[in-house]
Structures are given as C-alpha cells and as structure tokens.
C-alpha cells in the first residue's frame, strides 16, 4: 500500500479504538469455548472498521495495534472466524505462524529492537479481550518498558502508526 493511502486509512482508524476495548462485544462467551460472535476483528475483516494493514494475503491479515505496548506493536489474525487456538485448523495456524515469523524478522530489520515478544491469549482468564484468534508481535527495547494496555486511553497517533507500518511492510522479504 502506498504511504499516502496508508495514512488516509489510518486516520479513519482512530474511532475504531473503542471497538477493541475489553467487553466491547456484548453477550459473548469469554471462556475457551463458545460460538464465534461479532467482534472488532470480524468488523475489520468485513471492512466495517478501518485499520492500518502491514501485511495481507488470502488467509491472514496483520495490522498495527491501535493501543500499542511498544513502537511497532502489531496483530496477526486469520481471516476465518476462529475464537481461540483450540478452534483454528492446523493448516491455517501453520501459515499464520509463518507470517508471524516473517513479520518479526521485518520488525527486526526495520526497527532494530533488542527483542520481540510474541503472545497469544486464550480465554478471558488468560487475558484475551477480543474473541478472534490473534497473535501479538511486539518489539521490545531493553531501556523501554512495555506500556500498560489501557483501552480508556486515546489511541496511538495515526500518522506515527502509518509511518511504522510502512517501515515494517517495506522490510518484509
């Protein structure tokens, strides 16, 4: 995606931050099992919520976290509707893990972090807040503590997210 288009898409994403807050999807199961329910990531996939894409193919979508824990924090999701690791088919998971690794390598080349934190939560008790399977790919620097997620806070600056997304995307090989 060209940088100006990426910036325009990101500017529209700011209102979407409230859609990703814990508890934003009402009347859904929050444990390890349950029916797939409408959620912010499903809305992103349906084009009903904007996002800043870093990578996309027919199986997965990677986009910038609107409430980043660090510079370059992104999420990788399958395009199919799977709630948790328990639900996702092995072939989709294998591809998603491959893309996650490629994105981590791109973050390394583009952002030069000291480490990269890969996280995946299943069920509310384990910290899952959006009930669509997703991987967090979070760069970390020794001297910079991770931010504490606060969905009540203002979302990240859209221009900054777009610039970082463009760097990571350009570093993918």
C-alpha positions as YAML, in Angstrom:
chain: A
units: angstrom
residues:
- id: 1
  name: UNK
  ca: [0.00, 0.00, 0.00]
- id: 2
  name: UNK
  ca: [1.34, 3.41, -0.91]
- id: 3
  name: UNK
  ca: [2.22, 5.67, 2.04]
- id: 4
  name: UNK
  ca: [-0.46, 8.37, 1.37]
- id: 5
  name: UNK
  ca: [-3.21, 5.72, 1.13]
- id: 6
  name: UNK
  ca: [-1.89, 4.09, 4.28]
- id: 7
  name: UNK
  ca: [-2.02, 7.43, 6.11]
- id: 8
  name: UNK
  ca: [-5.60, 8.07, 4.99]
- id: 9
  name: UNK
  ca: [-6.70, 4.61, 6.11]
- id: 10
  name: UNK
  ca: [-5.05, 5.07, 9.47]
- id: 11
  name: UNK
  ca: [-6.62, 8.46, 10.12]
- id: 12
  name: UNK
  ca: [-10.01, 6.82, 9.80]
- id: 13
  name: UNK
  ca: [-8.97, 4.12, 12.31]
- id: 14
  name: UNK
  ca: [-8.96, 6.30, 15.44]
- id: 15
  name: UNK
  ca: [-12.70, 5.87, 16.16]
- id: 16
  name: UNK
  ca: [-12.21, 2.10, 15.95]
- id: 17
  name: UNK
  ca: [-10.19, 2.08, 19.19]
- id: 18
  name: UNK
  ca: [-13.31, 1.94, 21.34]
- id: 19
  name: UNK
  ca: [-14.45, -1.11, 19.38]
- id: 20
  name: UNK
  ca: [-11.41, -3.09, 20.56]
- id: 21
  name: UNK
  ca: [-11.82, -2.36, 24.25]
- id: 22
  name: UNK
  ca: [-12.38, -5.29, 26.62]
- id: 23
  name: UNK
  ca: [-16.04, -6.05, 26.94]
- id: 24
  name: UNK
  ca: [-16.88, -4.21, 23.72]
- id: 25
  name: UNK
  ca: [-18.61, -7.27, 22.32]
- id: 26
  name: UNK
  ca: [-21.72, -7.86, 24.39]
- id: 27
  name: UNK
  ca: [-23.27, -11.21, 25.33]
- id: 28
  name: UNK
  ca: [-20.43, -13.42, 24.11]
- id: 29
  name: UNK
  ca: [-18.77, -16.38, 25.74]
- id: 30
  name: UNK
  ca: [-15.48, -15.35, 27.33]
- id: 31
  name: UNK
  ca: [-14.01, -18.76, 28.11]
- id: 32
  name: UNK
  ca: [-12.17, -21.27, 25.96]
- id: 33
  name: UNK
  ca: [-15.25, -22.45, 24.12]
- id: 34
  name: UNK
  ca: [-18.35, -20.87, 22.67]
- id: 35
  name: UNK
  ca: [-19.84, -19.74, 19.40]
- id: 36
  name: UNK
  ca: [-17.92, -17.22, 17.33]
- id: 37
  name: UNK
  ca: [-19.53, -13.83, 17.90]
- id: 38
  name: UNK
  ca: [-19.31, -10.48, 16.18]
- id: 39
  name: UNK
  ca: [-16.18, -8.68, 17.41]
- id: 40
  name: UNK
  ca: [-13.87, -5.84, 16.35]
- id: 41
  name: UNK
  ca: [-11.57, -8.09, 14.31]
- id: 42
  name: UNK
  ca: [-14.53, -9.56, 12.42]
- id: 43
  name: UNK
  ca: [-15.59, -5.98, 11.69]
- id: 44
  name: UNK
  ca: [-12.10, -5.17, 10.43]
- id: 45
  name: UNK
  ca: [-12.17, -8.22, 8.14]
- id: 46
  name: UNK
  ca: [-15.62, -7.20, 6.85]
- id: 47
  name: UNK
  ca: [-14.39, -3.67, 6.11]
- id: 48
  name: UNK
  ca: [-16.68, -2.16, 8.76]
- id: 49
  name: UNK
  ca: [-13.79, -0.86, 10.89]
- id: 50
  name: UNK
  ca: [-10.64, 0.73, 9.50]
- id: 51
  name: UNK
  ca: [-7.17, -0.49, 10.34]
- id: 52
  name: UNK
  ca: [-3.56, 0.07, 9.36]
- id: 53
  name: UNK
  ca: [-2.55, -3.00, 7.39]
- id: 54
  name: UNK
  ca: [1.03, -4.20, 7.41]
- id: 55
  name: UNK
  ca: [0.52, -7.48, 5.53]
- id: 56
  name: UNK
  ca: [-2.38, -9.33, 3.96]
- id: 57
  name: UNK
  ca: [-2.89, -12.49, 1.94]
- id: 58
  name: UNK
  ca: [-5.92, -14.70, 1.38]
- id: 59
  name: UNK
  ca: [-5.52, -16.42, 4.78]
- id: 60
  name: UNK
  ca: [-4.23, -13.80, 7.25]
- id: 61
  name: UNK
  ca: [-4.19, -10.08, 7.97]
- id: 62
  name: UNK
  ca: [-1.55, -8.24, 10.01]
- id: 63
  name: UNK
  ca: [-2.22, -4.73, 11.26]
- id: 64
  name: UNK
  ca: [-0.94, -2.18, 13.74]
- id: 65
  name: UNK
  ca: [-2.26, -2.38, 17.29]
- id: 66
  name: UNK
  ca: [-4.22, 0.83, 17.88]
- id: 67
  name: UNK
  ca: [-3.23, 0.61, 21.57]
- id: 68
  name: UNK
  ca: [0.42, -0.40, 21.16]
- id: 69
  name: UNK
  ca: [2.53, -1.74, 24.01]
- id: 70
  name: UNK
  ca: [5.62, -0.51, 22.16]
- id: 71
  name: UNK
  ca: [6.62, 1.08, 18.88]
- id: 72
  name: UNK
  ca: [5.73, -1.31, 16.07]
- id: 73
  name: UNK
  ca: [3.30, -3.49, 18.04]
- id: 74
  name: UNK
  ca: [1.11, -5.41, 15.62]
- id: 75
  name: UNK
  ca: [-1.53, -8.13, 15.49]
- id: 76
  name: UNK
  ca: [-1.79, -11.11, 13.13]
- id: 77
  name: UNK
  ca: [-5.22, -12.67, 12.62]
- id: 78
  name: UNK
  ca: [-6.68, -15.41, 10.43]
- id: 79
  name: UNK
  ca: [-9.39, -14.33, 8.03]
- id: 80
  name: UNK
  ca: [-11.53, -17.28, 9.15]
- id: 81
  name: UNK
  ca: [-13.67, -16.90, 12.25]
- id: 82
  name: UNK
  ca: [-11.82, -18.78, 14.99]
- id: 83
  name: UNK
  ca: [-12.13, -17.75, 18.65]
- id: 84
  name: UNK
  ca: [-9.04, -19.41, 20.15]
- id: 85
  name: UNK
  ca: [-6.07, -21.68, 19.48]
- id: 86
  name: UNK
  ca: [-8.42, -24.57, 20.19]
- id: 87
  name: UNK
  ca: [-10.61, -23.64, 17.21]
- id: 88
  name: UNK
  ca: [-8.09, -22.82, 14.49]
- id: 89
  name: UNK
  ca: [-7.30, -25.52, 11.89]
- id: 90
  name: UNK
  ca: [-3.69, -26.69, 11.80]
- id: 91
  name: UNK
  ca: [-3.02, -25.56, 8.20]
- id: 92
  name: UNK
  ca: [-4.26, -22.03, 8.97]
- id: 93
  name: UNK
  ca: [-2.23, -21.95, 12.20]
- id: 94
  name: UNK
  ca: [0.92, -23.11, 10.40]
- id: 95
  name: UNK
  ca: [0.55, -20.33, 7.82]
- id: 96
  name: UNK
  ca: [-0.22, -17.74, 10.50]
- id: 97
  name: UNK
  ca: [2.90, -18.75, 12.45]
- id: 98
  name: UNK
  ca: [4.99, -18.48, 9.26]
- id: 99
  name: UNK
  ca: [3.65, -14.96, 8.64]
- id: 100
  name: UNK
  ca: [4.23, -14.06, 12.30]
- id: 101
  name: UNK
  ca: [7.87, -15.09, 11.96]
- id: 102
  name: UNK
  ca: [8.25, -13.08, 8.72]
- id: 103
  name: UNK
  ca: [6.75, -10.03, 10.44]
- id: 104
  name: UNK
  ca: [9.07, -10.43, 13.44]
- id: 105
  name: UNK
  ca: [12.05, -10.55, 11.06]
- id: 106
  name: UNK
  ca: [10.72, -7.43, 9.31]
- id: 107
  name: UNK
  ca: [10.35, -5.65, 12.67]
- id: 108
  name: UNK
  ca: [13.94, -6.63, 13.46]
- id: 109
  name: UNK
  ca: [15.22, -5.15, 10.17]
- id: 110
  name: UNK
  ca: [13.01, -2.04, 10.27]
- id: 111
  name: UNK
  ca: [13.00, -1.11, 13.97]
- id: 112
  name: UNK
  ca: [16.13, -2.75, 15.46]
- id: 113
  name: UNK
  ca: [14.57, -3.85, 18.78]
- id: 114
  name: UNK
  ca: [16.52, -5.74, 21.41]
- id: 115
  name: UNK
  ca: [13.84, -8.44, 21.47]
- id: 116
  name: UNK
  ca: [10.41, -9.35, 20.12]
- id: 117
  name: UNK
  ca: [7.63, -10.54, 22.39]
- id: 118
  name: UNK
  ca: [5.19, -12.98, 20.71]
- id: 119
  name: UNK
  ca: [1.98, -13.50, 22.68]
- id: 120
  name: UNK
  ca: [-1.29, -15.33, 22.16]
- id: 121
  name: UNK
  ca: [-4.02, -15.43, 24.84]
- id: 122
  name: UNK
  ca: [-6.94, -17.89, 25.03]
- id: 123
  name: UNK
  ca: [-9.99, -17.04, 27.13]
- id: 124
  name: UNK
  ca: [-10.67, -14.04, 29.34]
- id: 125
  name: UNK
  ca: [-8.89, -15.65, 32.29]
- id: 126
  name: UNK
  ca: [-5.70, -15.68, 30.18]
- id: 127
  name: UNK
  ca: [-6.08, -12.06, 29.09]
- id: 128
  name: UNK
  ca: [-7.95, -12.46, 25.80]
- id: 129
  name: UNK
  ca: [-10.10, -9.38, 25.19]
- id: 130
  name: UNK
  ca: [-11.09, -9.87, 21.54]
- id: 131
  name: UNK
  ca: [-12.53, -13.33, 20.91]
- id: 132
  name: UNK
  ca: [-10.97, -13.86, 17.49]
- id: 133
  name: UNK
  ca: [-7.69, -15.80, 17.45]
- id: 134
  name: UNK
  ca: [-4.76, -13.39, 17.17]
- id: 135
  name: UNK
  ca: [-1.03, -13.20, 17.72]
- id: 136
  name: UNK
  ca: [0.67, -10.15, 19.21]
- id: 137
  name: UNK
  ca: [4.07, -9.33, 17.70]
- id: 138
  name: UNK
  ca: [5.60, -6.72, 19.99]
- id: 139
  name: UNK
  ca: [9.12, -5.29, 19.62]
- id: 140
  name: UNK
  ca: [10.94, -4.59, 22.88]
- id: 141
  name: UNK
  ca: [13.92, -2.46, 23.81]
- id: 142
  name: UNK
  ca: [16.00, -3.01, 26.97]
- id: 143
  name: UNK
  ca: [15.68, 0.57, 28.22]
- id: 144
  name: UNK
  ca: [11.97, 1.00, 27.38]
- id: 145
  name: UNK
  ca: [9.35, -0.78, 29.49]
- id: 146
  name: UNK
  ca: [6.24, -2.02, 27.72]
- id: 147
  name: UNK
  ca: [3.24, 0.23, 28.06]
- id: 148
  name: UNK
  ca: [0.35, -1.00, 30.13]
- id: 149
  name: UNK
  ca: [-2.66, -1.57, 27.90]
- id: 150
  name: UNK
  ca: [-5.36, 0.92, 28.70]
- id: 151
  name: UNK
  ca: [-8.30, 0.93, 26.36]
- id: 152
  name: UNK
  ca: [-9.57, 4.04, 28.10]
- id: 153
  name: UNK
  ca: [-6.60, 5.99, 26.78]
- id: 154
  name: UNK
  ca: [-6.54, 7.78, 23.47]
- id: 155
  name: UNK
  ca: [-5.44, 5.60, 20.54]
- id: 156
  name: UNK
  ca: [-1.96, 5.94, 19.11]
- id: 157
  name: UNK
  ca: [-1.21, 8.77, 16.70]
- id: 158
  name: UNK
  ca: [-2.40, 7.64, 13.26]
- id: 159
  name: UNK
  ca: [0.49, 9.29, 11.41]
- id: 160
  name: UNK
  ca: [3.01, 7.56, 13.65]
- id: 161
  name: UNK
  ca: [1.32, 4.18, 13.21]
- id: 162
  name: UNK
  ca: [1.21, 4.62, 9.43]
- id: 163
  name: UNK
  ca: [4.90, 5.52, 9.27]
- id: 164
  name: UNK
  ca: [5.88, 2.50, 11.38]
- id: 165
  name: UNK
  ca: [3.61, 0.20, 9.37]
- id: 166
  name: UNK
  ca: [5.23, 1.39, 6.16]
- id: 167
  name: UNK
  ca: [8.72, 0.65, 7.56]
- id: 168
  name: UNK
  ca: [7.75, -2.87, 8.63]
- id: 169
  name: UNK
  ca: [5.95, -3.58, 5.36]
- id: 170
  name: UNK
  ca: [8.99, -2.39, 3.36]
- id: 171
  name: UNK
  ca: [11.25, -4.68, 5.41]
- id: 172
  name: UNK
  ca: [9.24, -7.82, 4.55]
- id: 173
  name: UNK
  ca: [11.01, -10.09, 2.09]
...
